[in-house]
């Protein structure tokens, strides 16, 4: 299992700037009912979705498929998902549930023995079933949820409002300081720790900026008062390299969940190569790493979602579009929000599903329009030599014209207005 997860990395000689996940769109892996997978399962299903090039990270068990009237396609194989459960017994062997155990006093809990154990169940991706044929509407809903458009800022770079407002309002666990420079780092400290990243405009693209930011945010989660991870002291030692791997995988997981493609930082490539060599020898090693990754990624995602209440209507609209959240868009419509044309120009519509395009057009009157046509009066005259063209008709044409042409139109109209709108321009 562990070896298959890193096969994509092992077969190449660590080319720098290769995305961890090349699939487009964002969102956490989840089951068919919309419940997110956590920790190791989440990351493993990310990798599986990438490896098999599934269209979306949505999975279901064989029984869930049957309950929804679906069939698993012939020849498809399941993937194991693990979760921890607990056996809780008293001295006489009587069992109670975890919920019952939590409601006991500490003295009462001492009379019970709690034994953790791991269980597995097998899941299939929705593309391994006939969902698309049997329930096309549900399939399209899932597509809308996971197919994220590229969101751009005013300078044409990819933008993620939830992270932008976190920086702007200082809502992370430590200050984030974007400033002109060539270094990105986290300075440790429970009280004075801080993150420094270069300005977004210094990066080749917006995704690289956010990937770097999330890498440093991952480091900051390891402080004693937070997740309390063991960190190296000397640059390059095993603990240092392990922390770099955790930060890289956290940035990858969090980025994918938010619709951001991340890349390997060049300075970490050799460290990651060494750790993946250890993984090839002992695939179980990945579970110890991903436990920390799951916690760090969860902290970043949870704090990011808390930023929603601080977003402007424009930013909420962009989040709604990028996440395919039709309910959010409907709520904004009820509030009377109308997106400005320049706001829509920041969305790469090629990433929008037809369903989302139709929803935007229905709610906000936004749809793909044919390219505008620029022409001169002479062009029009030459294009209609065999039929009548009336001034009234030409003035009502729904075409964009330049200033020079507009003046020509008005001059011609003033000269001929005494002849009414029936003046024949061409025969």
C-alpha positions as CSV (number, residue, x, y, z in Angstrom):
1,X,0.0,0.0,0.0
2,X,2.7,2.5,1.0
3,X,4.8,1.7,-2.0
4,X,1.9,2.2,-4.4
5,X,1.2,5.6,-2.8
6,X,4.6,6.9,-3.7
7,X,5.1,5.1,-7.0
8,X,4.7,8.3,-8.9
9,X,7.6,9.8,-7.0
10,X,9.9,6.8,-7.0
11,X,9.8,6.2,-10.7
12,X,11.3,9.6,-11.5
13,X,14.6,11.2,-10.2
14,X,12.7,13.8,-8.1
15,X,12.0,16.4,-10.7
16,X,11.5,19.7,-8.9
17,X,8.2,21.5,-9.1
18,X,6.1,18.4,-9.8
19,X,2.7,18.8,-8.2
20,X,1.8,16.3,-5.5
21,X,-1.7,16.2,-7.0
22,X,-2.2,17.0,-10.7
23,X,-6.0,16.5,-10.7
24,X,-7.9,19.7,-10.9
25,X,-10.6,20.7,-8.4
26,X,-10.6,20.7,-4.7
27,X,-12.4,19.2,-1.7
28,X,-11.6,16.5,0.9
29,X,-12.2,12.9,0.1
30,X,-15.6,11.9,1.3
31,X,-18.2,9.1,1.2
32,X,-21.2,9.2,-1.0
33,X,-23.3,10.8,1.8
34,X,-20.9,13.7,2.1
35,X,-19.0,12.8,5.2
36,X,-15.3,13.6,5.0
37,X,-12.6,11.0,5.6
38,X,-10.0,12.0,8.2
39,X,-6.2,11.6,8.8
40,X,-4.5,8.7,7.1
41,X,-7.6,7.7,5.1
42,X,-8.0,11.2,3.7
43,X,-4.5,11.4,2.4
44,X,-4.4,7.8,1.1
45,X,-7.6,8.4,-0.8
46,X,-6.1,11.6,-2.2
47,X,-3.2,9.6,-3.5
48,X,-5.5,6.9,-4.9
49,X,-7.6,9.5,-6.7
50,X,-4.5,10.9,-8.2
51,X,-3.0,7.5,-9.1
52,X,-6.1,6.2,-10.8
53,X,-7.1,9.7,-12.2
54,X,-10.6,9.5,-10.9
55,X,-12.7,12.5,-11.6
56,X,-13.6,13.2,-7.9
57,X,-12.6,11.9,-4.5
58,X,-15.9,10.3,-3.6
59,X,-16.1,6.8,-2.3
60,X,-18.6,4.2,-1.1
61,X,-18.7,0.7,0.2
62,X,-20.3,-2.2,-1.7
63,X,-23.3,-2.1,0.5
64,X,-23.7,1.7,0.1
65,X,-23.7,1.2,-3.6
66,X,-26.4,-1.4,-3.4
67,X,-28.5,0.7,-1.1
68,X,-28.5,3.5,-3.8
69,X,-29.4,1.1,-6.6
70,X,-25.9,1.1,-8.0
71,X,-23.5,-1.6,-9.3
72,X,-19.8,-1.8,-9.1
73,X,-18.3,-2.2,-12.6
74,X,-16.9,-5.5,-13.6
75,X,-13.2,-6.0,-12.9
76,X,-13.0,-3.1,-10.4
77,X,-11.1,-3.6,-7.2
78,X,-11.8,-2.0,-3.8
79,X,-9.4,0.0,-1.6
80,X,-9.1,-0.6,2.2
81,X,-9.9,2.2,4.6
82,X,-9.0,1.9,8.2
83,X,-10.5,3.3,11.4
84,X,-9.9,2.9,15.1
85,X,-12.5,1.5,17.4
86,X,-12.5,0.7,21.1
87,X,-13.4,-2.3,23.2
88,X,-14.5,-1.2,26.7
89,X,-15.1,-3.8,29.3
90,X,-15.3,-3.9,33.1
91,X,-13.7,-6.6,35.3
92,X,-16.6,-9.0,34.6
93,X,-16.3,-8.6,30.8
94,X,-19.4,-6.4,30.5
95,X,-19.1,-4.1,27.5
96,X,-20.2,-0.5,27.2
97,X,-20.0,2.0,24.4
98,X,-17.5,4.9,24.2
99,X,-20.4,7.4,24.7
100,X,-21.4,5.6,27.9
101,X,-17.7,5.6,29.0
102,X,-17.3,9.3,28.5
103,X,-20.3,10.0,30.8
104,X,-18.7,8.1,33.7
105,X,-16.8,9.8,36.4
106,X,-13.0,9.3,36.6
107,X,-13.4,7.0,39.5
108,X,-16.0,4.9,37.6
109,X,-13.8,4.8,34.4
110,X,-11.0,3.2,36.4
111,X,-13.1,0.1,36.6
112,X,-13.0,-0.4,32.9
113,X,-10.3,-1.4,30.5
114,X,-10.2,0.4,27.1
115,X,-8.6,-1.5,24.3
116,X,-8.1,0.2,20.9
117,X,-8.3,-1.9,17.8
118,X,-8.2,-1.2,14.1
119,X,-10.9,-2.2,11.6
120,X,-10.9,-2.0,7.9
121,X,-13.6,-1.7,5.3
122,X,-13.4,-1.6,1.5
123,X,-14.5,1.3,-0.6
124,X,-15.0,2.0,-4.3
125,X,-14.7,5.4,-6.1
126,X,-17.9,6.6,-7.7
127,X,-16.2,6.2,-11.1
128,X,-15.9,2.5,-10.4
129,X,-19.7,2.3,-10.4
130,X,-22.6,3.0,-12.8
131,X,-23.6,6.1,-10.9
132,X,-23.2,8.4,-13.9
133,X,-25.6,6.3,-16.0
134,X,-28.1,5.4,-13.3
135,X,-28.3,8.8,-11.4
136,X,-26.9,11.5,-13.8
137,X,-28.2,14.3,-11.6
138,X,-26.4,13.1,-8.5
139,X,-23.3,12.6,-10.5
140,X,-23.5,16.2,-11.8
141,X,-24.0,17.5,-8.3
142,X,-20.8,15.8,-7.2
143,X,-19.0,17.2,-10.2
144,X,-20.1,20.7,-9.3
145,X,-18.9,20.1,-5.8
146,X,-15.4,19.1,-6.8
147,X,-14.6,20.9,-10.0
148,X,-13.2,24.2,-8.9
149,X,-12.6,27.1,-11.3
150,X,-9.3,29.0,-11.1
151,X,-9.9,32.1,-9.0
152,X,-7.7,35.1,-9.8
153,X,-6.9,38.3,-7.9
154,X,-6.8,41.7,-9.4
155,X,-3.4,41.1,-11.0
156,X,-4.6,37.9,-12.7
157,X,-3.0,35.5,-10.2
158,X,-4.8,32.6,-8.5
159,X,-6.6,33.8,-5.3
160,X,-7.9,32.0,-2.2
161,X,-10.1,34.4,-0.2
162,X,-10.1,32.3,3.0
163,X,-6.3,32.4,3.3
164,X,-6.2,36.0,2.2
165,X,-8.5,37.2,4.9
166,X,-6.6,35.1,7.5
167,X,-3.5,37.0,6.6
168,X,-5.2,40.4,6.4
169,X,-7.0,40.0,9.8
170,X,-4.1,38.2,11.6
171,X,-6.2,35.2,12.5
172,X,-3.6,32.4,12.3
173,X,-1.9,31.0,15.4
174,X,0.9,33.4,14.8
175,X,1.4,36.5,12.7
176,X,1.9,36.0,8.9
177,X,4.2,38.7,7.4
178,X,4.3,38.9,3.6
179,X,7.1,41.2,2.6
180,X,9.5,41.7,-0.3
181,X,12.4,39.3,0.0
182,X,13.7,35.9,-1.1
183,X,13.1,33.8,2.0
184,X,10.1,32.0,3.4
185,X,10.4,30.6,7.0
186,X,8.7,30.1,10.3
187,X,10.5,31.6,13.3
188,X,9.8,29.4,16.3
189,X,8.3,30.8,19.5
190,X,5.2,30.2,21.6
191,X,4.8,33.9,22.2
192,X,6.8,35.6,19.4
193,X,6.7,33.0,16.7
194,X,5.9,34.3,13.2
195,X,5.8,33.4,9.5
196,X,7.6,35.3,6.8
197,X,6.8,34.8,3.1
198,X,7.7,36.8,0.0
199,X,5.0,38.9,-1.6
200,X,2.6,37.1,-3.8
201,X,3.6,39.1,-6.8
202,X,7.2,37.7,-6.5
203,X,5.9,34.2,-7.3
204,X,5.5,32.8,-10.7
205,X,1.9,32.0,-9.9
206,X,-0.6,32.3,-7.1
207,X,-0.6,28.6,-6.3
208,X,3.1,28.6,-5.5
209,X,2.5,31.5,-3.0
210,X,-0.2,29.6,-1.2
211,X,1.7,26.3,-1.2
212,X,4.7,28.0,0.4
213,X,2.4,29.8,2.9
214,X,0.8,26.5,3.9
215,X,4.1,24.8,4.3
216,X,5.2,27.4,6.8
217,X,1.8,27.3,8.5
218,X,2.3,23.5,8.9
219,X,5.6,24.1,10.7
220,X,3.9,26.6,13.1
221,X,1.3,23.9,14.2
222,X,4.1,21.9,15.8
223,X,4.7,24.2,18.7
224,X,4.5,22.8,22.2
225,X,1.2,24.6,23.0
226,X,-0.4,23.3,19.8
227,X,0.4,19.9,18.3
228,X,3.7,19.5,20.1
229,X,5.8,17.8,17.4
230,X,9.4,16.9,18.0
231,X,11.6,19.0,15.8
232,X,15.2,18.8,14.7
233,X,17.9,21.1,16.0
234,X,20.5,20.8,13.2
235,X,19.6,21.5,9.6
236,X,19.5,18.2,7.8
237,X,19.2,15.8,10.7
238,X,16.5,13.1,10.8
239,X,14.1,15.0,12.9
240,X,14.5,18.1,10.8
241,X,13.9,16.1,7.6
242,X,10.9,14.4,9.1
243,X,9.4,17.8,10.0
244,X,10.0,18.9,6.4
245,X,8.1,15.9,5.1
246,X,5.2,16.6,7.4
247,X,5.1,20.2,6.2
248,X,5.2,19.2,2.5
249,X,2.4,16.6,2.9
250,X,0.3,19.0,5.0
251,X,0.6,21.7,2.3
252,X,-0.3,19.1,-0.3
253,X,-3.3,17.8,1.6
254,X,-4.6,21.2,2.6
255,X,-4.0,22.6,-0.8
256,X,-5.9,19.9,-2.6
257,X,-8.8,20.3,-0.1
258,X,-9.0,24.0,-1.0
259,X,-8.4,23.6,-4.8
260,X,-4.7,24.6,-4.8
261,X,-2.1,22.5,-6.7
262,X,1.1,22.3,-4.7
263,X,4.7,21.5,-5.7
264,X,7.8,20.2,-4.0
265,X,10.1,22.8,-2.6
266,X,13.5,22.4,-4.2
267,X,15.5,22.6,-0.9
268,X,13.4,19.7,0.5
269,X,13.6,17.3,-2.4
270,X,16.6,15.4,-1.1
271,X,15.2,15.0,2.4
272,X,12.0,13.7,1.0
273,X,13.8,11.3,-1.2
274,X,15.6,9.8,1.8
275,X,12.3,9.5,3.8
276,X,10.6,7.9,0.9
277,X,13.5,5.4,0.7
278,X,12.6,4.4,4.3
279,X,9.0,4.2,3.3
280,X,9.8,1.7,0.5
281,X,11.6,-0.5,3.1
282,X,8.8,-0.2,5.7
283,X,5.4,1.0,4.2
284,X,4.0,1.1,7.8
285,X,6.2,4.1,8.3
286,X,3.7,6.3,6.4
287,X,1.1,5.9,9.1
288,X,3.3,7.6,11.7
289,X,3.9,10.5,9.4
290,X,0.3,10.9,8.3
291,X,-1.0,11.0,11.8
292,X,0.9,14.3,12.2
293,X,-0.1,15.4,8.7
294,X,-3.8,14.8,9.4
295,X,-3.7,16.9,12.6
296,X,-1.8,19.8,11.0
297,X,-3.9,19.8,7.9
298,X,-7.1,19.7,10.0
299,X,-6.0,22.7,12.1
300,X,-5.3,24.8,9.0
301,X,-8.6,23.8,7.3
302,X,-10.6,24.4,10.4
303,X,-9.1,27.8,11.0
304,X,-9.6,28.7,7.3
305,X,-13.3,27.9,7.5
306,X,-13.6,30.1,10.5
307,X,-12.6,33.0,8.3
308,X,-15.9,32.8,6.3
309,X,-17.8,35.2,8.5
310,X,-15.1,37.8,7.8
311,X,-15.4,37.6,4.1
312,X,-17.1,40.4,2.0
313,X,-20.0,39.5,-0.2
314,X,-17.7,39.5,-3.2
315,X,-15.3,37.1,-1.4
316,X,-18.2,34.8,-0.4
317,X,-19.3,34.8,-4.0
318,X,-15.9,33.7,-5.1
319,X,-15.7,31.0,-2.5
320,X,-19.2,29.8,-3.5
321,X,-18.1,29.5,-7.1
322,X,-14.8,27.8,-6.4
323,X,-16.4,25.3,-4.1
324,X,-19.5,24.8,-6.2
325,X,-21.7,25.8,-3.3
326,X,-25.0,26.6,-4.8
327,X,-26.7,27.1,-1.5
328,X,-24.2,29.9,-0.7
329,X,-24.8,31.5,-4.1
330,X,-28.6,31.3,-3.6
331,X,-28.3,33.0,-0.2
332,X,-26.2,35.8,-1.7
333,X,-28.9,36.2,-4.4
334,X,-31.6,36.5,-1.7
335,X,-29.5,39.2,0.0
336,X,-29.6,41.2,-3.3
337,X,-25.9,40.7,-4.2
338,X,-25.1,41.2,-7.9
339,X,-21.5,40.4,-9.0
340,X,-19.8,43.1,-10.9
341,X,-18.5,42.2,-14.4
342,X,-14.9,42.6,-13.3
343,X,-15.5,40.1,-10.5
344,X,-16.6,37.4,-13.0
345,X,-13.5,38.2,-15.1
346,X,-11.4,36.8,-12.3
347,X,-12.9,33.3,-12.8
348,X,-11.5,30.9,-15.3
349,X,-14.9,29.7,-16.7
350,X,-13.2,26.8,-18.5
351,X,-13.1,25.1,-15.1
352,X,-16.9,25.5,-14.5
353,X,-19.2,22.6,-15.1
354,X,-22.2,23.2,-17.3
355,X,-24.4,22.8,-14.2
356,X,-22.6,25.7,-12.4
357,X,-22.7,27.9,-15.6
358,X,-26.4,27.4,-15.8
359,X,-26.9,28.1,-12.1
360,X,-24.9,31.3,-12.3
361,X,-26.8,32.4,-15.4
362,X,-30.2,31.6,-13.8
363,X,-29.4,33.4,-10.5
364,X,-27.1,36.2,-11.7
365,X,-27.7,36.5,-15.4
366,X,-24.1,35.3,-16.1
367,X,-23.4,33.1,-19.1
368,X,-20.7,32.6,-21.7
369,X,-21.3,35.3,-24.3
370,X,-19.9,35.2,-27.9
371,X,-16.9,37.4,-28.5
372,X,-17.7,41.0,-29.2
373,X,-17.5,42.1,-32.8
374,X,-15.7,45.4,-33.8
375,X,-16.6,46.8,-37.2
376,X,-16.7,50.0,-39.2
377,X,-19.5,51.5,-41.2
378,X,-17.7,50.5,-44.4
379,X,-17.5,46.9,-43.1
380,X,-21.3,46.8,-42.6
381,X,-22.0,48.3,-46.0
382,X,-19.8,45.7,-47.7
383,X,-21.4,42.8,-45.9
384,X,-25.0,43.5,-47.0
385,X,-24.9,44.3,-50.8
386,X,-28.0,42.3,-51.7
387,X,-30.6,43.3,-49.2
388,X,-32.1,46.3,-47.5
389,X,-30.6,47.5,-44.2
390,X,-32.5,50.1,-42.3
391,X,-31.0,52.6,-40.0
392,X,-33.3,51.5,-37.1
393,X,-32.2,47.9,-37.5
394,X,-28.6,48.8,-37.5
395,X,-28.9,51.1,-34.4
396,X,-30.5,48.2,-32.5
397,X,-27.9,45.6,-33.4
398,X,-26.5,44.0,-30.1
399,X,-22.9,44.4,-31.0
400,X,-20.0,46.2,-29.5
401,X,-18.6,49.0,-31.6
402,X,-15.6,51.3,-31.1
403,X,-15.8,55.0,-30.6
404,X,-14.9,55.9,-34.2
405,X,-17.6,53.7,-35.6
406,X,-20.1,55.1,-33.1
407,X,-19.4,58.6,-34.3
408,X,-19.8,57.5,-37.9
409,X,-23.1,56.0,-37.0
410,X,-24.4,59.1,-35.3
411,X,-23.2,61.4,-38.2
412,X,-24.9,59.2,-40.7
413,X,-28.1,59.1,-38.6
414,X,-28.2,62.9,-38.2
415,X,-27.8,63.4,-42.0
416,X,-30.6,61.0,-42.8
417,X,-33.0,61.4,-39.9
418,X,-35.3,63.6,-42.0
419,X,-35.8,60.6,-44.3
420,X,-37.0,58.6,-41.3
421,X,-35.7,55.2,-40.3
422,X,-36.7,53.7,-43.7
423,X,-33.6,55.2,-45.4
424,X,-32.0,52.5,-47.5
425,X,-28.3,52.2,-46.8
426,X,-27.6,49.4,-49.2
427,X,-29.4,47.5,-51.9
